[in-house]
């Protein structure tokens, strides 16, 4: 897998248990960060098939309840319009 277009997370890692809304244990901070990074790579690969690259796409530090997050990042207005047109064409 070529992940050269996905920036590594800049937040490092955090260990420790989290809980979900029901009070059950959630993923650790490290597991959530890893899942966010994998999800970002998956999205980057899918977008690449459409010729779209989000330059700031990366897994992000887990937030509320240690849930995995993906930071979609900033993009130029031209890229945002290109992505919007691509989505509209498939909706």
PDB file of N, CA, C and O in Angstrom:
ATOM      1  N   UNK A   1       0.859  -1.172   0.000  1.00  0.00           N
ATOM      2  CA  UNK A   1       0.000   0.000   0.000  1.00  0.00           C
ATOM      3  C   UNK A   1       0.906   1.236   0.000  1.00  0.00           C
ATOM      4  O   UNK A   1       1.787   1.362   0.851  1.00  0.00           O
ATOM      5  N   UNK A   2       0.693   2.133  -0.941  1.00  0.00           N
ATOM      6  CA  UNK A   2       1.436   3.375  -1.012  1.00  0.00           C
ATOM      7  C   UNK A   2       0.714   4.424  -0.175  1.00  0.00           C
ATOM      8  O   UNK A   2      -0.360   4.900  -0.541  1.00  0.00           O
ATOM      9  N   UNK A   3       1.331   4.776   0.963  1.00  0.00           N
ATOM     10  CA  UNK A   3       0.685   5.762   1.819  1.00  0.00           C
ATOM     11  C   UNK A   3       1.503   7.053   1.878  1.00  0.00           C
ATOM     12  O   UNK A   3       1.423   7.801   2.852  1.00  0.00           O
ATOM     13  N   UNK A   4       2.287   7.307   0.831  1.00  0.00           N
ATOM     14  CA  UNK A   4       3.116   8.498   0.810  1.00  0.00           C
ATOM     15  C   UNK A   4       2.283   9.770   0.763  1.00  0.00           C
ATOM     16  O   UNK A   4       2.778  10.840   1.117  1.00  0.00           O
ATOM     17  N   UNK A   5       1.020   9.675   0.329  1.00  0.00           N
ATOM     18  CA  UNK A   5       0.152  10.845   0.246  1.00  0.00           C
ATOM     19  C   UNK A   5      -0.635  11.066   1.540  1.00  0.00           C
ATOM     20  O   UNK A   5      -1.419  12.011   1.629  1.00  0.00           O
ATOM     21  N   UNK A   6      -0.435  10.202   2.546  1.00  0.00           N
ATOM     22  CA  UNK A   6      -1.114  10.362   3.828  1.00  0.00           C
ATOM     23  C   UNK A   6      -0.076  10.787   4.856  1.00  0.00           C
ATOM     24  O   UNK A   6       0.904  10.084   5.102  1.00  0.00           O
ATOM     25  N   UNK A   7      -0.310  11.946   5.449  1.00  0.00           N
ATOM     26  CA  UNK A   7       0.625  12.411   6.460  1.00  0.00           C
ATOM     27  C   UNK A   7       0.455  11.600   7.737  1.00  0.00           C
ATOM     28  O   UNK A   7      -0.669  11.279   8.122  1.00  0.00           O
ATOM     29  N   UNK A   8       1.572  11.262   8.403  1.00  0.00           N
ATOM     30  CA  UNK A   8       1.422  10.557   9.670  1.00  0.00           C
ATOM     31  C   UNK A   8       0.791  11.475  10.706  1.00  0.00           C
ATOM     32  O   UNK A   8       0.885  12.699  10.611  1.00  0.00           O
ATOM     33  N   UNK A   9       0.157  10.876  11.683  1.00  0.00           N
ATOM     34  CA  UNK A   9      -0.448  11.658  12.749  1.00  0.00           C
ATOM     35  C   UNK A   9       0.638  12.432  13.482  1.00  0.00           C
ATOM     36  O   UNK A   9       1.722  11.900  13.724  1.00  0.00           O
ATOM     37  N   UNK A  10       0.361  13.670  13.834  1.00  0.00           N
ATOM     38  CA  UNK A  10       1.344  14.505  14.524  1.00  0.00           C
ATOM     39  C   UNK A  10       1.120  14.502  16.025  1.00  0.00           C
ATOM     40  O   UNK A  10       1.827  15.202  16.750  1.00  0.00           O
ATOM     41  N   UNK A  11       0.162  13.740  16.506  1.00  0.00           N
ATOM     42  CA  UNK A  11      -0.203  13.803  17.907  1.00  0.00           C
ATOM     43  C   UNK A  11       0.411  12.711  18.770  1.00  0.00           C
ATOM     44  O   UNK A  11       0.228  12.725  19.987  1.00  0.00           O
ATOM     45  N   UNK A  12       1.127  11.775  18.182  1.00  0.00           N
ATOM     46  CA  UNK A  12       1.682  10.702  18.983  1.00  0.00           C
ATOM     47  C   UNK A  12       0.587   9.742  19.399  1.00  0.00           C
ATOM     48  O   UNK A  12      -0.361   9.503  18.651  1.00  0.00           O
ATOM     49  N   UNK A  13       0.723   9.191  20.598  1.00  0.00           N
ATOM     50  CA  UNK A  13      -0.282   8.243  21.047  1.00  0.00           C
ATOM     51  C   UNK A  13      -0.614   8.480  22.507  1.00  0.00           C
ATOM     52  O   UNK A  13       0.104   9.172  23.229  1.00  0.00           O
ATOM     53  N   UNK A  14      -1.728   7.882  22.920  1.00  0.00           N
ATOM     54  CA  UNK A  14      -2.164   8.000  24.304  1.00  0.00           C
ATOM     55  C   UNK A  14      -2.747   6.660  24.706  1.00  0.00           C
ATOM     56  O   UNK A  14      -3.564   6.091  23.982  1.00  0.00           O
ATOM     57  N   UNK A  15      -2.340   6.164  25.833  1.00  0.00           N
ATOM     58  CA  UNK A  15      -2.881   4.912  26.328  1.00  0.00           C
ATOM     59  C   UNK A  15      -3.902   5.202  27.405  1.00  0.00           C
ATOM     60  O   UNK A  15      -3.919   6.275  28.007  1.00  0.00           O
ATOM     61  N   UNK A  16      -4.738   4.232  27.627  1.00  0.00           N
ATOM     62  CA  UNK A  16      -5.701   4.358  28.701  1.00  0.00           C
ATOM     63  C   UNK A  16      -7.069   3.959  28.227  1.00  0.00           C
ATOM     64  O   UNK A  16      -7.423   4.166  27.066  1.00  0.00           O
ATOM     65  N   UNK A  17      -7.848   3.378  29.138  1.00  0.00           N
ATOM     66  CA  UNK A  17      -9.164   2.926  28.740  1.00  0.00           C
ATOM     67  C   UNK A  17     -10.136   4.065  28.566  1.00  0.00           C
ATOM     68  O   UNK A  17     -10.038   5.084  29.251  1.00  0.00           O
ATOM     69  N   UNK A  18     -11.063   3.901  27.664  1.00  0.00           N
ATOM     70  CA  UNK A  18     -12.164   4.837  27.488  1.00  0.00           C
ATOM     71  C   UNK A  18     -13.450   4.057  27.647  1.00  0.00           C
ATOM     72  O   UNK A  18     -13.423   2.831  27.750  1.00  0.00           O
ATOM     73  N   UNK A  19     -14.549   4.734  27.668  1.00  0.00           N
ATOM     74  CA  UNK A  19     -15.830   4.053  27.731  1.00  0.00           C
ATOM     75  C   UNK A  19     -16.732   4.638  26.665  1.00  0.00           C
ATOM     76  O   UNK A  19     -16.573   5.788  26.257  1.00  0.00           O
ATOM     77  N   UNK A  20     -17.674   3.835  26.222  1.00  0.00           N
ATOM     78  CA  UNK A  20     -18.626   4.352  25.259  1.00  0.00           C
ATOM     79  C   UNK A  20     -19.820   4.944  26.005  1.00  0.00           C
ATOM     80  O   UNK A  20     -19.805   5.033  27.233  1.00  0.00           O
ATOM     81  N   UNK A  21     -20.842   5.345  25.275  1.00  0.00           N
ATOM     82  CA  UNK A  21     -21.988   6.016  25.890  1.00  0.00           C
ATOM     83  C   UNK A  21     -22.719   5.131  26.892  1.00  0.00           C
ATOM     84  O   UNK A  21     -23.425   5.640  27.761  1.00  0.00           O
ATOM     85  N   UNK A  22     -22.560   3.815  26.784  1.00  0.00           N
ATOM     86  CA  UNK A  22     -23.230   2.905  27.714  1.00  0.00           C
ATOM     87  C   UNK A  22     -22.352   2.552  28.909  1.00  0.00           C
ATOM     88  O   UNK A  22     -22.774   1.801  29.789  1.00  0.00           O
ATOM     89  N   UNK A  23     -21.139   3.086  28.946  1.00  0.00           N
ATOM     90  CA  UNK A  23     -20.227   2.793  30.042  1.00  0.00           C
ATOM     91  C   UNK A  23     -19.348   1.591  29.799  1.00  0.00           C
ATOM     92  O   UNK A  23     -18.520   1.249  30.644  1.00  0.00           O
ATOM     93  N   UNK A  24     -19.515   0.923  28.627  1.00  0.00           N
ATOM     94  CA  UNK A  24     -18.659  -0.213  28.308  1.00  0.00           C
ATOM     95  C   UNK A  24     -17.280   0.278  27.899  1.00  0.00           C
ATOM     96  O   UNK A  24     -17.144   1.378  27.365  1.00  0.00           O
ATOM     97  N   UNK A  25     -16.258  -0.532  28.147  1.00  0.00           N
ATOM     98  CA  UNK A  25     -14.914  -0.109  27.749  1.00  0.00           C
ATOM     99  C   UNK A  25     -14.827   0.113  26.246  1.00  0.00           C
ATOM    100  O   UNK A  25     -15.334  -0.691  25.464  1.00  0.00           O
ATOM    101  N   UNK A  26     -14.196   1.183  25.850  1.00  0.00           N
ATOM    102  CA  UNK A  26     -13.953   1.470  24.440  1.00  0.00           C
ATOM    103  C   UNK A  26     -12.508   1.165  24.118  1.00  0.00           C
ATOM    104  O   UNK A  26     -11.784   0.632  24.959  1.00  0.00           O
ATOM    105  N   UNK A  27     -12.081   1.492  22.926  1.00  0.00           N
ATOM    106  CA  UNK A  27     -10.693   1.220  22.549  1.00  0.00           C
ATOM    107  C   UNK A  27      -9.746   2.106  23.344  1.00  0.00           C
ATOM    108  O   UNK A  27     -10.120   3.188  23.797  1.00  0.00           O
ATOM    109  N   UNK A  28      -8.514   1.631  23.507  1.00  0.00           N
ATOM    110  CA  UNK A  28      -7.511   2.477  24.141  1.00  0.00           C
ATOM    111  C   UNK A  28      -7.185   3.627  23.194  1.00  0.00           C
ATOM    112  O   UNK A  28      -7.521   3.578  22.011  1.00  0.00           O
ATOM    113  N   UNK A  29      -6.538   4.648  23.712  1.00  0.00           N
ATOM    114  CA  UNK A  29      -6.141   5.769  22.870  1.00  0.00           C
ATOM    115  C   UNK A  29      -5.255   5.322  21.721  1.00  0.00           C
ATOM    116  O   UNK A  29      -5.396   5.807  20.598  1.00  0.00           O
ATOM    117  N   UNK A  30      -4.328   4.384  22.001  1.00  0.00           N
ATOM    118  CA  UNK A  30      -3.443   3.879  20.953  1.00  0.00           C
ATOM    119  C   UNK A  30      -4.223   3.147  19.866  1.00  0.00           C
ATOM    120  O   UNK A  30      -3.969   3.335  18.677  1.00  0.00           O
ATOM    121  N   UNK A  31      -5.181   2.305  20.283  1.00  0.00           N
ATOM    122  CA  UNK A  31      -5.983   1.567  19.314  1.00  0.00           C
ATOM    123  C   UNK A  31      -6.830   2.513  18.470  1.00  0.00           C
ATOM    124  O   UNK A  31      -6.951   2.334  17.258  1.00  0.00           O
ATOM    125  N   UNK A  32      -7.412   3.512  19.110  1.00  0.00           N
ATOM    126  CA  UNK A  32      -8.250   4.475  18.382  1.00  0.00           C
ATOM    127  C   UNK A  32      -7.412   5.283  17.403  1.00  0.00           C
ATOM    128  O   UNK A  32      -7.849   5.537  16.280  1.00  0.00           O
ATOM    129  N   UNK A  33      -6.224   5.688  17.808  1.00  0.00           N
ATOM    130  CA  UNK A  33      -5.341   6.438  16.914  1.00  0.00           C
ATOM    131  C   UNK A  33      -4.940   5.588  15.720  1.00  0.00           C
ATOM    132  O   UNK A  33      -4.930   6.067  14.587  1.00  0.00           O
ATOM    133  N   UNK A  34      -4.609   4.321  15.972  1.00  0.00           N
ATOM    134  CA  UNK A  34      -4.247   3.403  14.886  1.00  0.00           C
ATOM    135  C   UNK A  34      -5.418   3.229  13.917  1.00  0.00           C
ATOM    136  O   UNK A  34      -5.222   3.242  12.702  1.00  0.00           O
ATOM    137  N   UNK A  35      -6.637   3.065  14.450  1.00  0.00           N
ATOM    138  CA  UNK A  35      -7.816   2.910  13.602  1.00  0.00           C
ATOM    139  C   UNK A  35      -8.067   4.168  12.766  1.00  0.00           C
ATOM    140  O   UNK A  35      -8.426   4.077  11.592  1.00  0.00           O
ATOM    141  N   UNK A  36      -7.875   5.341  13.376  1.00  0.00           N
ATOM    142  CA  UNK A  36      -8.018   6.594  12.634  1.00  0.00           C
ATOM    143  C   UNK A  36      -7.010   6.692  11.498  1.00  0.00           C
ATOM    144  O   UNK A  36      -7.347   7.129  10.398  1.00  0.00           O
ATOM    145  N   UNK A  37      -5.769   6.281  11.767  1.00  0.00           N
ATOM    146  CA  UNK A  37      -4.745   6.297  10.724  1.00  0.00           C
ATOM    147  C   UNK A  37      -5.102   5.344   9.581  1.00  0.00           C
ATOM    148  O   UNK A  37      -4.944   5.686   8.409  1.00  0.00           O
ATOM    149  N   UNK A  38      -5.584   4.146   9.930  1.00  0.00           N
ATOM    150  CA  UNK A  38      -5.969   3.177   8.894  1.00  0.00           C
ATOM    151  C   UNK A  38      -7.157   3.686   8.082  1.00  0.00           C
ATOM    152  O   UNK A  38      -7.192   3.519   6.863  1.00  0.00           O
ATOM    153  N   UNK A  39      -8.119   4.300   8.746  1.00  0.00           N
ATOM    154  CA  UNK A  39      -9.275   4.847   8.031  1.00  0.00           C
ATOM    155  C   UNK A  39      -8.851   5.967   7.094  1.00  0.00           C
ATOM    156  O   UNK A  39      -9.373   6.074   5.985  1.00  0.00           O
ATOM    157  N   UNK A  40      -7.908   6.807   7.524  1.00  0.00           N
ATOM    158  CA  UNK A  40      -7.415   7.888   6.669  1.00  0.00           C
ATOM    159  C   UNK A  40      -6.726   7.318   5.434  1.00  0.00           C
ATOM    160  O   UNK A  40      -6.919   7.818   4.327  1.00  0.00           O
ATOM    161  N   UNK A  41      -5.925   6.276   5.620  1.00  0.00           N
ATOM    162  CA  UNK A  41      -5.258   5.644   4.474  1.00  0.00           C
ATOM    163  C   UNK A  41      -6.274   5.042   3.516  1.00  0.00           C
ATOM    164  O   UNK A  41      -6.132   5.151   2.298  1.00  0.00           O
ATOM    165  N   UNK A  42      -7.310   4.400   4.078  1.00  0.00           N
ATOM    166  CA  UNK A  42      -8.351   3.798   3.253  1.00  0.00           C
ATOM    167  C   UNK A  42      -9.060   4.864   2.418  1.00  0.00           C
ATOM    168  O   UNK A  42      -9.274   4.678   1.220  1.00  0.00           O
ATOM    169  N   UNK A  43      -9.421   5.973   3.049  1.00  0.00           N
ATOM    170  CA  UNK A  43     -10.082   7.059   2.330  1.00  0.00           C
ATOM    171  C   UNK A  43      -9.152   7.661   1.279  1.00  0.00           C
ATOM    172  O   UNK A  43      -9.590   7.954   0.166  1.00  0.00           O
ATOM    173  N   UNK A  44      -7.881   7.850   1.616  1.00  0.00           N
ATOM    174  CA  UNK A  44      -6.923   8.411   0.661  1.00  0.00           C
ATOM    175  C   UNK A  44      -6.803   7.527  -0.581  1.00  0.00           C
ATOM    176  O   UNK A  44      -6.740   8.026  -1.705  1.00  0.00           O
ATOM    177  N   UNK A  45      -6.771   6.204  -0.366  1.00  0.00           N
ATOM    178  CA  UNK A  45      -6.680   5.282  -1.501  1.00  0.00           C
ATOM    179  C   UNK A  45      -7.927   5.363  -2.385  1.00  0.00           C
ATOM    180  O   UNK A  45      -7.829   5.351  -3.612  1.00  0.00           O
ATOM    181  N   UNK A  46      -9.095   5.445  -1.752  1.00  0.00           N
ATOM    182  CA  UNK A  46     -10.339   5.531  -2.515  1.00  0.00           C
ATOM    183  C   UNK A  46     -10.403   6.831  -3.304  1.00  0.00           C
ATOM    184  O   UNK A  46     -10.790   6.831  -4.473  1.00  0.00           O
ATOM    185  N   UNK A  47     -10.030   7.932  -2.676  1.00  0.00           N
ATOM    186  CA  UNK A  47     -10.046   9.218  -3.371  1.00  0.00           C
ATOM    187  C   UNK A  47      -9.024   9.254  -4.505  1.00  0.00           C
ATOM    188  O   UNK A  47      -9.253   9.875  -5.543  1.00  0.00           O
ATOM    189  N   UNK A  48      -7.900   8.583  -4.293  1.00  0.00           N
ATOM    190  CA  UNK A  48      -6.868   8.549  -5.328  1.00  0.00           C
ATOM    191  C   UNK A  48      -7.391   7.900  -6.604  1.00  0.00           C
ATOM    192  O   UNK A  48      -7.006   8.291  -7.706  1.00  0.00           O
ATOM    193  N   UNK A  49      -8.274   6.904  -6.457  1.00  0.00           N
ATOM    194  CA  UNK A  49      -8.875   6.265  -7.629  1.00  0.00           C
ATOM    195  C   UNK A  49      -9.669   7.263  -8.461  1.00  0.00           C
ATOM    196  O   UNK A  49      -9.818   7.102  -9.672  1.00  0.00           O
ATOM    197  N   UNK A  50     -10.177   8.297  -7.795  1.00  0.00           N
ATOM    198  CA  UNK A  50     -10.941   9.343  -8.485  1.00  0.00           C
ATOM    199  C   UNK A  50     -10.041  10.517  -8.874  1.00  0.00           C
ATOM    200  O   UNK A  50     -10.522  11.524  -9.394  1.00  0.00           O
ATOM    201  N   UNK A  51      -8.732  10.388  -8.622  1.00  0.00           N
ATOM    202  CA  UNK A  51      -7.800  11.459  -8.959  1.00  0.00           C
ATOM    203  C   UNK A  51      -7.822  12.614  -7.985  1.00  0.00           C
ATOM    204  O   UNK A  51      -7.413  13.724  -8.325  1.00  0.00           O
ATOM    205  N   UNK A  52      -8.299  12.361  -6.765  1.00  0.00           N
ATOM    206  CA  UNK A  52      -8.418  13.423  -5.757  1.00  0.00           C
ATOM    207  C   UNK A  52      -7.478  13.118  -4.597  1.00  0.00           C
ATOM    208  O   UNK A  52      -7.450  11.998  -4.087  1.00  0.00           O
ATOM    209  N   UNK A  53      -6.709  14.124  -4.186  1.00  0.00           N
ATOM    210  CA  UNK A  53      -5.833  14.000  -3.033  1.00  0.00           C
ATOM    211  C   UNK A  53      -6.138  15.122  -2.059  1.00  0.00           C
ATOM    212  O   UNK A  53      -6.067  16.296  -2.419  1.00  0.00           O
ATOM    213  N   UNK A  54      -6.476  14.770  -0.832  1.00  0.00           N
ATOM    214  CA  UNK A  54      -6.636  15.764   0.234  1.00  0.00           C
ATOM    215  C   UNK A  54      -5.283  15.876   0.933  1.00  0.00           C
ATOM    216  O   UNK A  54      -4.868  14.937   1.613  1.00  0.00           O
ATOM    217  N   UNK A  55      -4.591  16.998   0.780  1.00  0.00           N
ATOM    218  CA  UNK A  55      -3.212  17.095   1.250  1.00  0.00           C
ATOM    219  C   UNK A  55      -3.034  16.970   2.758  1.00  0.00           C
ATOM    220  O   UNK A  55      -1.953  16.587   3.205  1.00  0.00           O
ATOM    221  N   UNK A  56      -4.033  17.272   3.543  1.00  0.00           N
ATOM    222  CA  UNK A  56      -3.893  17.224   5.000  1.00  0.00           C
ATOM    223  C   UNK A  56      -4.597  16.032   5.630  1.00  0.00           C
ATOM    224  O   UNK A  56      -4.737  15.985   6.852  1.00  0.00           O
ATOM    225  N   UNK A  57      -5.039  15.077   4.838  1.00  0.00           N
ATOM    226  CA  UNK A  57      -5.766  13.917   5.343  1.00  0.00           C
ATOM    227  C   UNK A  57      -4.861  13.075   6.233  1.00  0.00           C
ATOM    228  O   UNK A  57      -3.753  12.714   5.837  1.00  0.00           O
ATOM    229  N   UNK A  58      -5.345  12.759   7.455  1.00  0.00           N
ATOM    230  CA  UNK A  58      -4.563  11.926   8.376  1.00  0.00           C
ATOM    231  C   UNK A  58      -5.453  11.449   9.513  1.00  0.00           C
ATOM    232  O   UNK A  58      -6.500  12.033   9.793  1.00  0.00           O
ATOM    233  N   UNK A  59      -5.017  10.384  10.156  1.00  0.00           N
ATOM    234  CA  UNK A  59      -5.669   9.951  11.383  1.00  0.00           C
ATOM    235  C   UNK A  59      -5.410  11.014  12.435  1.00  0.00           C
ATOM    236  O   UNK A  59      -4.344  11.630  12.457  1.00  0.00           O
ATOM    237  N   UNK A  60      -6.378  11.226  13.297  1.00  0.00           N
ATOM    238  CA  UNK A  60      -6.261  12.283  14.293  1.00  0.00           C
ATOM    239  C   UNK A  60      -6.338  11.694  15.685  1.00  0.00           C
ATOM    240  O   UNK A  60      -6.782  10.561  15.871  1.00  0.00           O
ATOM    241  N   UNK A  61      -5.905  12.464  16.652  1.00  0.00           N
ATOM    242  CA  UNK A  61      -5.925  12.052  18.050  1.00  0.00           C
ATOM    243  C   UNK A  61      -7.350  11.727  18.462  1.00  0.00           C
ATOM    244  O   UNK A  61      -8.260  12.507  18.183  1.00  0.00           O
ATOM    245  N   UNK A  62      -7.564  10.603  19.115  1.00  0.00           N
ATOM    246  CA  UNK A  62      -8.924  10.232  19.520  1.00  0.00           C
ATOM    247  C   UNK A  62      -9.571  11.310  20.375  1.00  0.00           C
ATOM    248  O   UNK A  62      -8.922  11.923  21.222  1.00  0.00           O
ATOM    249  N   UNK A  63     -10.831  11.527  20.145  1.00  0.00           N
ATOM    250  CA  UNK A  63     -11.571  12.539  20.893  1.00  0.00           C
ATOM    251  C   UNK A  63     -12.454  11.914  21.935  1.00  0.00           C
ATOM    252  O   UNK A  63     -12.039  11.004  22.653  1.00  0.00           O
ATOM    253  N   UNK A  64     -13.654  12.393  22.020  1.00  0.00           N
ATOM    254  CA  UNK A  64     -14.646  11.944  22.985  1.00  0.00           C
ATOM    255  C   UNK A  64     -14.763  10.424  22.978  1.00  0.00           C
ATOM    256  O   UNK A  64     -14.935   9.821  21.919  1.00  0.00           O
ATOM    257  N   UNK A  65     -14.673   9.816  24.120  1.00  0.00           N
ATOM    258  CA  UNK A  65     -14.803   8.373  24.299  1.00  0.00           C
ATOM    259  C   UNK A  65     -13.718   7.584  23.563  1.00  0.00           C
ATOM    260  O   UNK A  65     -13.910   6.404  23.269  1.00  0.00           O
ATOM    261  N   UNK A  66     -12.594   8.212  23.265  1.00  0.00           N
ATOM    262  CA  UNK A  66     -11.491   7.553  22.546  1.00  0.00           C
ATOM    263  C   UNK A  66     -11.929   6.996  21.196  1.00  0.00           C
ATOM    264  O   UNK A  66     -11.385   5.990  20.740  1.00  0.00           O
ATOM    265  N   UNK A  67     -12.896   7.629  20.556  1.00  0.00           N
ATOM    266  CA  UNK A  67     -13.349   7.162  19.246  1.00  0.00           C
ATOM    267  C   UNK A  67     -12.337   7.550  18.177  1.00  0.00           C
ATOM    268  O   UNK A  67     -11.804   8.660  18.194  1.00  0.00           O
ATOM    269  N   UNK A  68     -12.070   6.633  17.245  1.00  0.00           N
ATOM    270  CA  UNK A  68     -11.137   6.952  16.163  1.00  0.00           C
ATOM    271  C   UNK A  68     -11.646   8.135  15.346  1.00  0.00           C
ATOM    272  O   UNK A  68     -12.835   8.229  15.040  1.00  0.00           O
ATOM    273  N   UNK A  69     -10.735   9.031  14.999  1.00  0.00           N
ATOM    274  CA  UNK A  69     -11.079  10.203  14.202  1.00  0.00           C
ATOM    275  C   UNK A  69     -10.175  10.293  12.979  1.00  0.00           C
ATOM    276  O   UNK A  69      -9.050   9.794  12.980  1.00  0.00           O
ATOM    277  N   UNK A  70     -10.687  10.937  11.942  1.00  0.00           N
ATOM    278  CA  UNK A  70      -9.897  11.244  10.750  1.00  0.00           C
ATOM    279  C   UNK A  70      -9.980  12.741  10.539  1.00  0.00           C
ATOM    280  O   UNK A  70     -11.069  13.314  10.478  1.00  0.00           O
ATOM    281  N   UNK A  71      -8.817  13.372  10.428  1.00  0.00           N
ATOM    282  CA  UNK A  71      -8.739  14.806  10.150  1.00  0.00           C
ATOM    283  C   UNK A  71      -8.701  14.962   8.641  1.00  0.00           C
ATOM    284  O   UNK A  71      -7.737  14.561   7.989  1.00  0.00           O
ATOM    285  N   UNK A  72      -9.759  15.551   8.091  1.00  0.00           N
ATOM    286  CA  UNK A  72      -9.817  15.729   6.641  1.00  0.00           C
ATOM    287  C   UNK A  72      -8.948  16.887   6.188  1.00  0.00           C
ATOM    288  O   UNK A  72      -8.533  16.935   5.030  1.00  0.00           O
ATOM    289  N   UNK A  73      -8.669  17.817   7.083  1.00  0.00           N
ATOM    290  CA  UNK A  73      -7.719  18.877   6.817  1.00  0.00           C
ATOM    291  C   UNK A  73      -8.210  19.962   5.896  1.00  0.00           C
ATOM    292  O   UNK A  73      -9.375  20.009   5.501  1.00  0.00           O
ATOM    293  N   UNK A  74      -7.297  20.814   5.574  1.00  0.00           N
ATOM    294  CA  UNK A  74      -7.595  21.927   4.691  1.00  0.00           C
ATOM    295  C   UNK A  74      -7.398  21.535   3.240  1.00  0.00           C
ATOM    296  O   UNK A  74      -6.568  20.686   2.914  1.00  0.00           O
ATOM    297  N   UNK A  75      -8.165  22.162   2.386  1.00  0.00           N
ATOM    298  CA  UNK A  75      -8.029  21.947   0.948  1.00  0.00           C
ATOM    299  C   UNK A  75      -8.331  23.265   0.252  1.00  0.00           C
ATOM    300  O   UNK A  75      -9.056  24.107   0.781  1.00  0.00           O
ATOM    301  N   UNK A  76      -7.780  23.432  -0.915  1.00  0.00           N
ATOM    302  CA  UNK A  76      -8.053  24.642  -1.684  1.00  0.00           C
ATOM    303  C   UNK A  76      -9.524  24.663  -2.081  1.00  0.00           C
ATOM    304  O   UNK A  76     -10.183  23.624  -2.113  1.00  0.00           O
ATOM    305  N   UNK A  77     -10.024  25.836  -2.379  1.00  0.00           N
ATOM    306  CA  UNK A  77     -11.408  25.967  -2.837  1.00  0.00           C
ATOM    307  C   UNK A  77     -11.608  25.170  -4.125  1.00  0.00           C
ATOM    308  O   UNK A  77     -12.657  24.555  -4.319  1.00  0.00           O
ATOM    309  N   UNK A  78     -10.619  25.178  -4.992  1.00  0.00           N
ATOM    310  CA  UNK A  78     -10.725  24.429  -6.245  1.00  0.00           C
ATOM    311  C   UNK A  78     -10.860  22.932  -5.977  1.00  0.00           C
ATOM    312  O   UNK A  78     -11.660  22.252  -6.618  1.00  0.00           O
ATOM    313  N   UNK A  79     -10.077  22.422  -5.030  1.00  0.00           N
ATOM    314  CA  UNK A  79     -10.161  21.004  -4.700  1.00  0.00           C
ATOM    315  C   UNK A  79     -11.507  20.678  -4.055  1.00  0.00           C
ATOM    316  O   UNK A  79     -12.091  19.635  -4.348  1.00  0.00           O
ATOM    317  N   UNK A  80     -12.004  21.547  -3.190  1.00  0.00           N
ATOM    318  CA  UNK A  80     -13.311  21.329  -2.560  1.00  0.00           C
ATOM    319  C   UNK A  80     -14.413  21.271  -3.616  1.00  0.00           C
ATOM    320  O   UNK A  80     -15.311  20.433  -3.531  1.00  0.00           O
ATOM    321  N   UNK A  81     -14.349  22.155  -4.610  1.00  0.00           N
ATOM    322  CA  UNK A  81     -15.351  22.147  -5.683  1.00  0.00           C
ATOM    323  C   UNK A  81     -15.217  20.895  -6.551  1.00  0.00           C
ATOM    324  O   UNK A  81     -16.222  20.339  -6.995  1.00  0.00           O
ATOM    325  N   UNK A  82     -13.990  20.452  -6.794  1.00  0.00           N
ATOM    326  CA  UNK A  82     -13.761  19.232  -7.569  1.00  0.00           C
ATOM    327  C   UNK A  82     -14.359  18.025  -6.836  1.00  0.00           C
ATOM    328  O   UNK A  82     -15.014  17.180  -7.445  1.00  0.00           O
ATOM    329  N   UNK A  83     -14.125  17.958  -5.539  1.00  0.00           N
ATOM    330  CA  UNK A  83     -14.664  16.864  -4.744  1.00  0.00           C
ATOM    331  C   UNK A  83     -16.194  16.920  -4.706  1.00  0.00           C
ATOM    332  O   UNK A  83     -16.857  15.888  -4.808  1.00  0.00           O
ATOM    333  N   UNK A  84     -16.750  18.117  -4.560  1.00  0.00           N
ATOM    334  CA  UNK A  84     -18.210  18.274  -4.548  1.00  0.00           C
ATOM    335  C   UNK A  84     -18.814  17.819  -5.876  1.00  0.00           C
ATOM    336  O   UNK A  84     -19.842  17.143  -5.891  1.00  0.00           O
ATOM    337  N   UNK A  85     -18.184  18.185  -6.982  1.00  0.00           N
ATOM    338  CA  UNK A  85     -18.683  17.779  -8.301  1.00  0.00           C
ATOM    339  C   UNK A  85     -18.602  16.263  -8.463  1.00  0.00           C
ATOM    340  O   UNK A  85     -19.503  15.649  -9.034  1.00  0.00           O
ATOM    341  N   UNK A  86     -17.538  15.667  -7.966  1.00  0.00           N
ATOM    342  CA  UNK A  86     -17.373  14.219  -8.074  1.00  0.00           C
ATOM    343  C   UNK A  86     -18.469  13.513  -7.265  1.00  0.00           C
ATOM    344  O   UNK A  86     -19.061  12.541  -7.735  1.00  0.00           O
ATOM    345  N   UNK A  87     -18.731  13.996  -6.069  1.00  0.00           N
ATOM    346  CA  UNK A  87     -19.769  13.384  -5.234  1.00  0.00           C
ATOM    347  C   UNK A  87     -21.140  13.554  -5.880  1.00  0.00           C
ATOM    348  O   UNK A  87     -21.919  12.603  -5.948  1.00  0.00           O
ATOM    349  N   UNK A  88     -21.436  14.761  -6.355  1.00  0.00           N
ATOM    350  CA  UNK A  88     -22.735  15.016  -7.014  1.00  0.00           C
ATOM    351  C   UNK A  88     -22.944  14.093  -8.210  1.00  0.00           C
ATOM    352  O   UNK A  88     -24.058  13.632  -8.458  1.00  0.00           O
ATOM    353  N   UNK A  89     -21.869  13.827  -8.949  1.00  0.00           N
ATOM    354  CA  UNK A  89     -21.973  12.980 -10.115  1.00  0.00           C
ATOM    355  C   UNK A  89     -22.272  11.530  -9.780  1.00  0.00           C
ATOM    356  O   UNK A  89     -22.617  10.749 -10.667  1.00  0.00           O
ATOM    357  N   UNK A  90     -22.146  11.162  -8.519  1.00  0.00           N
ATOM    358  CA  UNK A  90     -22.371   9.784  -8.104  1.00  0.00           C
ATOM    359  C   UNK A  90     -23.530   9.670  -7.112  1.00  0.00           C
ATOM    360  O   UNK A  90     -23.812   8.583  -6.609  1.00  0.00           O
ATOM    361  N   UNK A  91     -24.193  10.777  -6.833  1.00  0.00           N
ATOM    362  CA  UNK A  91     -25.306  10.752  -5.858  1.00  0.00           C
ATOM    363  C   UNK A  91     -26.604  10.378  -6.522  1.00  0.00           C
ATOM    364  O   UNK A  91     -27.639  10.309  -5.859  1.00  0.00           O
TER     365      UNK A  91
END
